[in-house]
Amino acid sequence: MFKFLKNVTREMQKVSWPNGRELTRYTITVLATVAFITIFFTVVDQGITLGLRLFE
């Protein structure tokens, strides 16, 4: 168990962590992507719902 934790610590030191500017850019990219996907699927869902109501 201790060997595993020692190896984890060693590997974590090799990780390239993003700086503040990169982190901000990545966060904005993720939020914009989530917003786009949300809007896209909302429009598709409304279109399908409207199409189904026309066939009733």
PDB file of N, CA, C and O in Angstrom:
ATOM      1  N   MET A   1       0.833  -1.199   0.000  1.00  0.00           N
ATOM      2  CA  MET A   1       0.000   0.000   0.000  1.00  0.00           C
ATOM      3  C   MET A   1       0.874   1.257   0.000  1.00  0.00           C
ATOM      4  O   MET A   1       0.604   2.205  -0.738  1.00  0.00           O
ATOM      5  N   PHE A   2       1.920   1.262   0.829  1.00  0.00           N
ATOM      6  CA  PHE A   2       2.789   2.435   0.892  1.00  0.00           C
ATOM      7  C   PHE A   2       3.563   2.628  -0.404  1.00  0.00           C
ATOM      8  O   PHE A   2       3.810   3.760  -0.820  1.00  0.00           O
ATOM      9  N   LYS A   3       3.944   1.533  -1.040  1.00  0.00           N
ATOM     10  CA  LYS A   3       4.647   1.628  -2.319  1.00  0.00           C
ATOM     11  C   LYS A   3       3.730   2.252  -3.370  1.00  0.00           C
ATOM     12  O   LYS A   3       4.161   3.084  -4.168  1.00  0.00           O
ATOM     13  N   PHE A   4       2.481   1.847  -3.359  1.00  0.00           N
ATOM     14  CA  PHE A   4       1.506   2.405  -4.297  1.00  0.00           C
ATOM     15  C   PHE A   4       1.365   3.914  -4.099  1.00  0.00           C
ATOM     16  O   PHE A   4       1.405   4.675  -5.066  1.00  0.00           O
ATOM     17  N   LEU A   5       1.202   4.344  -2.854  1.00  0.00           N
ATOM     18  CA  LEU A   5       1.045   5.776  -2.570  1.00  0.00           C
ATOM     19  C   LEU A   5       2.305   6.551  -2.938  1.00  0.00           C
ATOM     20  O   LEU A   5       2.221   7.686  -3.408  1.00  0.00           O
ATOM     21  N   LYS A   6       3.456   5.954  -2.731  1.00  0.00           N
ATOM     22  CA  LYS A   6       4.717   6.593  -3.104  1.00  0.00           C
ATOM     23  C   LYS A   6       4.780   6.766  -4.621  1.00  0.00           C
ATOM     24  O   LYS A   6       5.211   7.809  -5.113  1.00  0.00           O
ATOM     25  N   ASN A   7       4.348   5.739  -5.363  1.00  0.00           N
ATOM     26  CA  ASN A   7       4.324   5.828  -6.821  1.00  0.00           C
ATOM     27  C   ASN A   7       3.315   6.870  -7.303  1.00  0.00           C
ATOM     28  O   ASN A   7       3.571   7.587  -8.270  1.00  0.00           O
ATOM     29  N   VAL A   8       2.182   6.949  -6.632  1.00  0.00           N
ATOM     30  CA  VAL A   8       1.175   7.952  -6.986  1.00  0.00           C
ATOM     31  C   VAL A   8       1.751   9.344  -6.783  1.00  0.00           C
ATOM     32  O   VAL A   8       1.584  10.214  -7.637  1.00  0.00           O
ATOM     33  N   THR A   9       2.422   9.561  -5.669  1.00  0.00           N
ATOM     34  CA  THR A   9       3.034  10.858  -5.390  1.00  0.00           C
ATOM     35  C   THR A   9       4.064  11.206  -6.450  1.00  0.00           C
ATOM     36  O   THR A   9       4.121  12.346  -6.912  1.00  0.00           O
ATOM     37  N   ARG A  10       4.866  10.249  -6.832  1.00  0.00           N
ATOM     38  CA  ARG A  10       5.894  10.472  -7.852  1.00  0.00           C
ATOM     39  C   ARG A  10       5.257  10.844  -9.189  1.00  0.00           C
ATOM     40  O   ARG A  10       5.725  11.753  -9.875  1.00  0.00           O
ATOM     41  N   GLU A  11       4.188  10.139  -9.553  1.00  0.00           N
ATOM     42  CA  GLU A  11       3.517  10.426 -10.825  1.00  0.00           C
ATOM     43  C   GLU A  11       2.812  11.781 -10.798  1.00  0.00           C
ATOM     44  O   GLU A  11       2.790  12.483 -11.809  1.00  0.00           O
ATOM     45  N   MET A  12       2.241  12.153  -9.668  1.00  0.00           N
ATOM     46  CA  MET A  12       1.561  13.441  -9.556  1.00  0.00           C
ATOM     47  C   MET A  12       2.540  14.603  -9.723  1.00  0.00           C
ATOM     48  O   MET A  12       2.153  15.672 -10.194  1.00  0.00           O
ATOM     49  N   GLN A  13       3.782  14.408  -9.348  1.00  0.00           N
ATOM     50  CA  GLN A  13       4.799  15.443  -9.517  1.00  0.00           C
ATOM     51  C   GLN A  13       5.155  15.633 -10.995  1.00  0.00           C
ATOM     52  O   GLN A  13       5.658  16.691 -11.374  1.00  0.00           O
ATOM     53  N   LYS A  14       4.905  14.640 -11.821  1.00  0.00           N
ATOM     54  CA  LYS A  14       5.192  14.719 -13.248  1.00  0.00           C
ATOM     55  C   LYS A  14       4.082  15.401 -14.033  1.00  0.00           C
ATOM     56  O   LYS A  14       4.267  15.766 -15.194  1.00  0.00           O
ATOM     57  N   VAL A  15       2.935  15.570 -13.401  1.00  0.00           N
ATOM     58  CA  VAL A  15       1.776  16.144 -14.084  1.00  0.00           C
ATOM     59  C   VAL A  15       2.036  17.611 -14.401  1.00  0.00           C
ATOM     60  O   VAL A  15       2.570  18.355 -13.579  1.00  0.00           O
ATOM     61  N   SER A  16       1.650  18.009 -15.599  1.00  0.00           N
ATOM     62  CA  SER A  16       1.756  19.406 -16.005  1.00  0.00           C
ATOM     63  C   SER A  16       0.420  20.087 -15.686  1.00  0.00           C
ATOM     64  O   SER A  16      -0.556  19.919 -16.418  1.00  0.00           O
ATOM     65  N   TRP A  17       0.382  20.842 -14.610  1.00  0.00           N
ATOM     66  CA  TRP A  17      -0.848  21.495 -14.183  1.00  0.00           C
ATOM     67  C   TRP A  17      -1.036  22.794 -14.949  1.00  0.00           C
ATOM     68  O   TRP A  17      -0.060  23.501 -15.202  1.00  0.00           O
ATOM     69  N   PRO A  18      -2.277  23.129 -15.327  1.00  0.00           N
ATOM     70  CA  PRO A  18      -2.507  24.373 -16.069  1.00  0.00           C
ATOM     71  C   PRO A  18      -2.329  25.593 -15.168  1.00  0.00           C
ATOM     72  O   PRO A  18      -2.610  25.552 -13.970  1.00  0.00           O
ATOM     73  N   ASN A  19      -1.852  26.686 -15.782  1.00  0.00           N
ATOM     74  CA  ASN A  19      -1.758  27.924 -15.001  1.00  0.00           C
ATOM     75  C   ASN A  19      -3.136  28.591 -14.998  1.00  0.00           C
ATOM     76  O   ASN A  19      -4.082  28.071 -15.588  1.00  0.00           O
ATOM     77  N   GLY A  20      -3.240  29.720 -14.346  1.00  0.00           N
ATOM     78  CA  GLY A  20      -4.538  30.384 -14.189  1.00  0.00           C
ATOM     79  C   GLY A  20      -5.180  30.770 -15.507  1.00  0.00           C
ATOM     80  O   GLY A  20      -6.391  30.629 -15.678  1.00  0.00           O
ATOM     81  N   ARG A  21      -4.367  31.262 -16.448  1.00  0.00           N
ATOM     82  CA  ARG A  21      -4.907  31.690 -17.738  1.00  0.00           C
ATOM     83  C   ARG A  21      -5.434  30.490 -18.531  1.00  0.00           C
ATOM     84  O   ARG A  21      -6.512  30.559 -19.122  1.00  0.00           O
ATOM     85  N   GLU A  22      -4.682  29.404 -18.542  1.00  0.00           N
ATOM     86  CA  GLU A  22      -5.124  28.192 -19.244  1.00  0.00           C
ATOM     87  C   GLU A  22      -6.395  27.641 -18.607  1.00  0.00           C
ATOM     88  O   GLU A  22      -7.326  27.238 -19.304  1.00  0.00           O
ATOM     89  N   LEU A  23      -6.424  27.628 -17.287  1.00  0.00           N
ATOM     90  CA  LEU A  23      -7.592  27.109 -16.576  1.00  0.00           C
ATOM     91  C   LEU A  23      -8.841  27.911 -16.914  1.00  0.00           C
ATOM     92  O   LEU A  23      -9.916  27.346 -17.114  1.00  0.00           O
ATOM     93  N   THR A  24      -8.693  29.231 -16.977  1.00  0.00           N
ATOM     94  CA  THR A  24      -9.822  30.085 -17.339  1.00  0.00           C
ATOM     95  C   THR A  24     -10.287  29.778 -18.761  1.00  0.00           C
ATOM     96  O   THR A  24     -11.488  29.670 -19.012  1.00  0.00           O
ATOM     97  N   ARG A  25      -9.343  29.638 -19.692  1.00  0.00           N
ATOM     98  CA  ARG A  25      -9.696  29.352 -21.088  1.00  0.00           C
ATOM     99  C   ARG A  25     -10.388  27.996 -21.204  1.00  0.00           C
ATOM    100  O   ARG A  25     -11.377  27.859 -21.923  1.00  0.00           O
ATOM    101  N   TYR A  26      -9.869  27.002 -20.501  1.00  0.00           N
ATOM    102  CA  TYR A  26     -10.478  25.667 -20.541  1.00  0.00           C
ATOM    103  C   TYR A  26     -11.883  25.697 -19.952  1.00  0.00           C
ATOM    104  O   TYR A  26     -12.793  25.057 -20.479  1.00  0.00           O
ATOM    105  N   THR A  27     -12.062  26.432 -18.870  1.00  0.00           N
ATOM    106  CA  THR A  27     -13.372  26.519 -18.223  1.00  0.00           C
ATOM    107  C   THR A  27     -14.385  27.179 -19.147  1.00  0.00           C
ATOM    108  O   THR A  27     -15.518  26.712 -19.265  1.00  0.00           O
ATOM    109  N   ILE A  28     -13.980  28.269 -19.805  1.00  0.00           N
ATOM    110  CA  ILE A  28     -14.879  28.953 -20.744  1.00  0.00           C
ATOM    111  C   ILE A  28     -15.229  28.036 -21.906  1.00  0.00           C
ATOM    112  O   ILE A  28     -16.375  28.010 -22.355  1.00  0.00           O
ATOM    113  N   THR A  29     -14.252  27.286 -22.395  1.00  0.00           N
ATOM    114  CA  THR A  29     -14.508  26.353 -23.498  1.00  0.00           C
ATOM    115  C   THR A  29     -15.521  25.293 -23.092  1.00  0.00           C
ATOM    116  O   THR A  29     -16.436  24.985 -23.856  1.00  0.00           O
ATOM    117  N   VAL A  30     -15.369  24.739 -21.913  1.00  0.00           N
ATOM    118  CA  VAL A  30     -16.299  23.710 -21.439  1.00  0.00           C
ATOM    119  C   VAL A  30     -17.698  24.291 -21.268  1.00  0.00           C
ATOM    120  O   VAL A  30     -18.676  23.677 -21.695  1.00  0.00           O
ATOM    121  N   LEU A  31     -17.805  25.448 -20.658  1.00  0.00           N
ATOM    122  CA  LEU A  31     -19.119  26.059 -20.437  1.00  0.00           C
ATOM    123  C   LEU A  31     -19.797  26.417 -21.758  1.00  0.00           C
ATOM    124  O   LEU A  31     -21.005  26.231 -21.906  1.00  0.00           O
ATOM    125  N   ALA A  32     -19.029  26.928 -22.714  1.00  0.00           N
ATOM    126  CA  ALA A  32     -19.601  27.260 -24.017  1.00  0.00           C
ATOM    127  C   ALA A  32     -20.073  26.002 -24.737  1.00  0.00           C
ATOM    128  O   ALA A  32     -21.126  26.010 -25.374  1.00  0.00           O
ATOM    129  N   THR A  33     -19.303  24.926 -24.640  1.00  0.00           N
ATOM    130  CA  THR A  33     -19.691  23.665 -25.273  1.00  0.00           C
ATOM    131  C   THR A  33     -20.965  23.113 -24.650  1.00  0.00           C
ATOM    132  O   THR A  33     -21.862  22.663 -25.363  1.00  0.00           O
ATOM    133  N   VAL A  34     -21.049  23.145 -23.340  1.00  0.00           N
ATOM    134  CA  VAL A  34     -22.242  22.654 -22.647  1.00  0.00           C
ATOM    135  C   VAL A  34     -23.455  23.499 -23.021  1.00  0.00           C
ATOM    136  O   VAL A  34     -24.538  22.959 -23.248  1.00  0.00           O
ATOM    137  N   ALA A  35     -23.285  24.818 -23.089  1.00  0.00           N
ATOM    138  CA  ALA A  35     -24.395  25.698 -23.468  1.00  0.00           C
ATOM    139  C   ALA A  35     -24.851  25.396 -24.893  1.00  0.00           C
ATOM    140  O   ALA A  35     -26.052  25.318 -25.152  1.00  0.00           O
ATOM    141  N   PHE A  36     -23.900  25.226 -25.825  1.00  0.00           N
ATOM    142  CA  PHE A  36     -24.250  24.931 -27.212  1.00  0.00           C
ATOM    143  C   PHE A  36     -25.010  23.611 -27.311  1.00  0.00           C
ATOM    144  O   PHE A  36     -26.034  23.535 -27.990  1.00  0.00           O
ATOM    145  N   ILE A  37     -24.515  22.572 -26.638  1.00  0.00           N
ATOM    146  CA  ILE A  37     -25.175  21.262 -26.694  1.00  0.00           C
ATOM    147  C   ILE A  37     -26.568  21.340 -26.077  1.00  0.00           C
ATOM    148  O   ILE A  37     -27.509  20.729 -26.585  1.00  0.00           O
ATOM    149  N   THR A  38     -26.703  22.088 -24.985  1.00  0.00           N
ATOM    150  CA  THR A  38     -28.009  22.244 -24.344  1.00  0.00           C
ATOM    151  C   THR A  38     -29.001  22.920 -25.290  1.00  0.00           C
ATOM    152  O   THR A  38     -30.133  22.461 -25.442  1.00  0.00           O
ATOM    153  N   ILE A  39     -28.577  23.998 -25.917  1.00  0.00           N
ATOM    154  CA  ILE A  39     -29.451  24.709 -26.853  1.00  0.00           C
ATOM    155  C   ILE A  39     -29.783  23.825 -28.052  1.00  0.00           C
ATOM    156  O   ILE A  39     -30.934  23.779 -28.486  1.00  0.00           O
ATOM    157  N   PHE A  40     -28.792  23.128 -28.586  1.00  0.00           N
ATOM    158  CA  PHE A  40     -29.003  22.257 -29.737  1.00  0.00           C
ATOM    159  C   PHE A  40     -30.058  21.203 -29.440  1.00  0.00           C
ATOM    160  O   PHE A  40     -31.013  21.045 -30.200  1.00  0.00           O
ATOM    161  N   PHE A  41     -29.888  20.477 -28.331  1.00  0.00           N
ATOM    162  CA  PHE A  41     -30.836  19.409 -28.024  1.00  0.00           C
ATOM    163  C   PHE A  41     -32.201  19.943 -27.626  1.00  0.00           C
ATOM    164  O   PHE A  41     -33.206  19.262 -27.831  1.00  0.00           O
ATOM    165  N   THR A  42     -32.264  21.137 -27.066  1.00  0.00           N
ATOM    166  CA  THR A  42     -33.564  21.745 -26.768  1.00  0.00           C
ATOM    167  C   THR A  42     -34.309  22.048 -28.064  1.00  0.00           C
ATOM    168  O   THR A  42     -35.506  21.778 -28.171  1.00  0.00           O
ATOM    169  N   VAL A  43     -33.605  22.608 -29.048  1.00  0.00           N
ATOM    170  CA  VAL A  43     -34.225  22.906 -30.338  1.00  0.00           C
ATOM    171  C   VAL A  43     -34.656  21.618 -31.037  1.00  0.00           C
ATOM    172  O   VAL A  43     -35.757  21.550 -31.583  1.00  0.00           O
ATOM    173  N   VAL A  44     -33.804  20.603 -31.025  1.00  0.00           N
ATOM    174  CA  VAL A  44     -34.156  19.321 -31.652  1.00  0.00           C
ATOM    175  C   VAL A  44     -35.374  18.718 -30.949  1.00  0.00           C
ATOM    176  O   VAL A  44     -36.288  18.230 -31.613  1.00  0.00           O
ATOM    177  N   ASP A  45     -35.397  18.747 -29.635  1.00  0.00           N
ATOM    178  CA  ASP A  45     -36.525  18.190 -28.876  1.00  0.00           C
ATOM    179  C   ASP A  45     -37.814  18.934 -29.206  1.00  0.00           C
ATOM    180  O   ASP A  45     -38.857  18.313 -29.409  1.00  0.00           O
ATOM    181  N   GLN A  46     -37.743  20.249 -29.259  1.00  0.00           N
ATOM    182  CA  GLN A  46     -38.942  21.028 -29.589  1.00  0.00           C
ATOM    183  C   GLN A  46     -39.398  20.733 -31.009  1.00  0.00           C
ATOM    184  O   GLN A  46     -40.600  20.662 -31.269  1.00  0.00           O
ATOM    185  N   GLY A  47     -38.463  20.561 -31.926  1.00  0.00           N
ATOM    186  CA  GLY A  47     -38.816  20.231 -33.307  1.00  0.00           C
ATOM    187  C   GLY A  47     -39.500  18.871 -33.404  1.00  0.00           C
ATOM    188  O   GLY A  47     -40.489  18.722 -34.121  1.00  0.00           O
ATOM    189  N   ILE A  48     -38.981  17.888 -32.691  1.00  0.00           N
ATOM    190  CA  ILE A  48     -39.604  16.556 -32.692  1.00  0.00           C
ATOM    191  C   ILE A  48     -40.995  16.619 -32.072  1.00  0.00           C
ATOM    192  O   ILE A  48     -41.937  16.012 -32.584  1.00  0.00           O
ATOM    193  N   THR A  49     -41.121  17.354 -30.968  1.00  0.00           N
ATOM    194  CA  THR A  49     -42.418  17.485 -30.308  1.00  0.00           C
ATOM    195  C   THR A  49     -43.431  18.154 -31.235  1.00  0.00           C
ATOM    196  O   THR A  49     -44.574  17.710 -31.339  1.00  0.00           O
ATOM    197  N   LEU A  50     -43.008  19.216 -31.902  1.00  0.00           N
ATOM    198  CA  LEU A  50     -43.893  19.897 -32.840  1.00  0.00           C
ATOM    199  C   LEU A  50     -44.276  18.967 -33.988  1.00  0.00           C
ATOM    200  O   LEU A  50     -45.436  18.934 -34.399  1.00  0.00           O
ATOM    201  N   GLY A  51     -43.317  18.220 -34.503  1.00  0.00           N
ATOM    202  CA  GLY A  51     -43.604  17.283 -35.595  1.00  0.00           C
ATOM    203  C   GLY A  51     -44.583  16.217 -35.190  1.00  0.00           C
ATOM    204  O   GLY A  51     -45.475  15.873 -35.965  1.00  0.00           O
ATOM    205  N   LEU A  52     -44.442  15.681 -33.989  1.00  0.00           N
ATOM    206  CA  LEU A  52     -45.373  14.656 -33.500  1.00  0.00           C
ATOM    207  C   LEU A  52     -46.767  15.227 -33.280  1.00  0.00           C
ATOM    208  O   LEU A  52     -47.759  14.540 -33.520  1.00  0.00           O
ATOM    209  N   ARG A  53     -46.855  16.459 -32.834  1.00  0.00           N
ATOM    210  CA  ARG A  53     -48.177  17.059 -32.612  1.00  0.00           C
ATOM    211  C   ARG A  53     -48.906  17.315 -33.915  1.00  0.00           C
ATOM    212  O   ARG A  53     -50.136  17.312 -33.951  1.00  0.00           O
ATOM    213  N   LEU A  54     -48.152  17.537 -34.993  1.00  0.00           N
ATOM    214  CA  LEU A  54     -48.795  17.767 -36.289  1.00  0.00           C
ATOM    215  C   LEU A  54     -49.445  16.503 -36.825  1.00  0.00           C
ATOM    216  O   LEU A  54     -50.390  16.584 -37.609  1.00  0.00           O
ATOM    217  N   PHE A  55     -48.958  15.335 -36.417  1.00  0.00           N
ATOM    218  CA  PHE A  55     -49.489  14.063 -36.897  1.00  0.00           C
ATOM    219  C   PHE A  55     -50.604  13.515 -36.001  1.00  0.00           C
ATOM    220  O   PHE A  55     -51.119  12.429 -36.268  1.00  0.00           O
ATOM    221  N   GLU A  56     -50.980  14.228 -34.965  1.00  0.00           N
ATOM    222  CA  GLU A  56     -52.050  13.746 -34.082  1.00  0.00           C
ATOM    223  C   GLU A  56     -53.404  13.907 -34.703  1.00  0.00           C
ATOM    224  O   GLU A  56     -54.410  13.550 -34.091  1.00  0.00           O
TER     225      GLU A  56
END
